[in-house]
Amino acid sequence: MAERKPDIDIRIARQSDISAIAAIEKESFSDPWSEHLFSEAISDATHFNLVMMLKEDLIGYIISTKLLPDCEIENIAIKSDLRGKGYGKILLNDFLDHVREAGATRVLLEVREGNKPARSLYESAGFKKDGVRPKYYIEPVEDAVLMSVDLTENKEGE
Ligand SMILES: CC(C)(COP(=O)(O)OP(=O)(O)OC[C@H]1O[C@@H](n2cnc3c(N)ncnc32)[C@H](O)[C@@H]1OP(=O)(O)O)[C@@H](O)C(=O)NCCC(=O)NCCS
């Protein structure tokens, strides 16, 4: 299992988490999801969504679709003042452990070409670049890098 930190809890996202999730989303993305989109994702059975709690505070989340054997990460973010401290890596590795146990064999995602912190995070969790989707993003226009990790391979570091 992923390394843990004291006072951290990772659990399934609930409707009551939406305003805290949306606040982090707003400070993280130039084209943020609305609360309505998060509400749909949380009530949709094909989604698998986790939140990271530091004591009573929601400090991060991951929203994904789980259509086994594949999962696709739609959003992941950590509260801006807590980035670079290892929380994103713990959340992502915990997510990968959960979906692997649920029968997923592959996790896919798209990331902005210039999003170095996110690309480093994914690479540190074993994701590899599969290709590029030109001009996929808006505000600003930017290429998407397509990445995936094969969960049937040995875990990173094992
Ligand atoms: C991407 C994000 C979730 C990473 O979370 P985090 O808690 O800051 O990441 P961590 O501290 O766990 O670091 C994970 C890895 O990324 C690397 N990393 C983190 N911040 C970095 C930065 N600013 N520049 C380069 N690498 C960075 C770390 O070195 C670490 O790799 P390592 O363990 O091999 O050393 C966070 O930066 C974030 O919320 N960004 C805004 C939202 C976003 O862009 N989401 C991704 C959309 S595809």
The ligand as a MOL file (V3000), in Angstrom:
LIG
                    3D

  0  0  0     0  0            999 V3000
M  V30 BEGIN CTAB
M  V30 COUNTS 48 50 0 0 0
M  V30 BEGIN ATOM
M  V30 1 C -0.4850 17.6870 -9.7350 0
M  V30 2 C -0.7200 17.7470 -8.2110 0
M  V30 3 C -2.0060 16.9840 -7.8700 0
M  V30 4 C 0.4830 17.0600 -7.5270 0
M  V30 5 O 0.2230 17.0110 -6.1360 0
M  V30 6 P 1.3690 17.3340 -5.0600 0
M  V30 7 O 0.8640 16.9790 -3.7330 0
M  V30 8 O 1.8590 18.7200 -5.2620 0
M  V30 9 O 2.5120 16.3080 -5.5620 0
M  V30 10 P 3.5780 15.5650 -4.6420 0
M  V30 11 O 4.1440 16.5350 -3.6520 0
M  V30 12 O 2.9850 14.3100 -4.1140 0
M  V30 13 O 4.7000 15.2230 -5.7180 0
M  V30 14 C 4.5430 14.0970 -6.5830 0
M  V30 15 C 5.6730 14.0540 -7.5760 0
M  V30 16 O 5.6110 15.1670 -8.4690 0
M  V30 17 C 6.7890 15.9480 -8.3820 0
M  V30 18 N 6.4150 17.3630 -8.3020 0
M  V30 19 C 5.5530 17.9320 -7.4400 0
M  V30 20 N 5.4920 19.2640 -7.6590 0
M  V30 21 C 6.3570 19.5140 -8.6620 0
M  V30 22 C 6.7510 20.7030 -9.3410 0
M  V30 23 N 6.2560 21.9030 -9.0090 0
M  V30 24 N 7.6420 20.5880 -10.3540 0
M  V30 25 C 8.1490 19.3860 -10.6990 0
M  V30 26 N 7.8240 18.2220 -10.0830 0
M  V30 27 C 6.9460 18.2910 -9.0820 0
M  V30 28 C 7.4750 15.5530 -7.0990 0
M  V30 29 O 8.8670 15.6760 -7.2500 0
M  V30 30 C 7.0330 14.1380 -6.8850 0
M  V30 31 O 7.8570 13.2210 -7.5630 0
M  V30 32 P 8.8770 12.3010 -6.7310 0
M  V30 33 O 8.0860 11.6380 -5.6430 0
M  V30 34 O 9.3690 11.3470 -7.7600 0
M  V30 35 O 9.8960 13.2370 -6.2010 0
M  V30 36 C -0.7850 19.2210 -7.7060 0
M  V30 37 O 0.3470 19.8950 -8.1850 0
M  V30 38 C -2.0260 19.9580 -8.1450 0
M  V30 39 O -3.0670 19.9100 -7.5000 0
M  V30 40 N -1.9380 20.6760 -9.2840 0
M  V30 41 C -3.0820 21.4530 -9.8130 0
M  V30 42 C -4.1100 20.5600 -10.4410 0
M  V30 43 C -3.5340 19.7420 -11.5680 0
M  V30 44 O -2.7730 20.2250 -12.4080 0
M  V30 45 N -3.9420 18.4650 -11.6440 0
M  V30 46 C -3.5240 17.5390 -12.6790 0
M  V30 47 C -4.4440 17.6260 -13.8310 0
M  V30 48 S -3.9990 16.4630 -15.1080 0
M  V30 END ATOM
M  V30 BEGIN BOND
M  V30 1 1 1 2
M  V30 2 1 2 3
M  V30 3 1 2 4
M  V30 4 1 2 36
M  V30 5 1 4 5
M  V30 6 1 5 6
M  V30 7 2 6 7
M  V30 8 1 6 8
M  V30 9 1 6 9
M  V30 10 1 9 10
M  V30 11 2 10 11
M  V30 12 1 10 12
M  V30 13 1 10 13
M  V30 14 1 13 14
M  V30 15 1 14 15
M  V30 16 1 15 16
M  V30 17 1 15 30
M  V30 18 1 16 17
M  V30 19 1 17 18
M  V30 20 1 17 28
M  V30 21 1 18 19
M  V30 22 1 18 27
M  V30 23 2 19 20
M  V30 24 1 20 21
M  V30 25 1 21 22
M  V30 26 2 21 27
M  V30 27 1 22 23
M  V30 28 2 22 24
M  V30 29 1 24 25
M  V30 30 2 25 26
M  V30 31 1 26 27
M  V30 32 1 28 29
M  V30 33 1 28 30
M  V30 34 1 30 31
M  V30 35 1 31 32
M  V30 36 2 32 33
M  V30 37 1 32 34
M  V30 38 1 32 35
M  V30 39 1 36 37
M  V30 40 1 36 38
M  V30 41 2 38 39
M  V30 42 1 38 40
M  V30 43 1 40 41
M  V30 44 1 41 42
M  V30 45 1 42 43
M  V30 46 2 43 44
M  V30 47 1 43 45
M  V30 48 1 45 46
M  V30 49 1 46 47
M  V30 50 1 47 48
M  V30 END BOND
M  V30 END CTAB
M  END
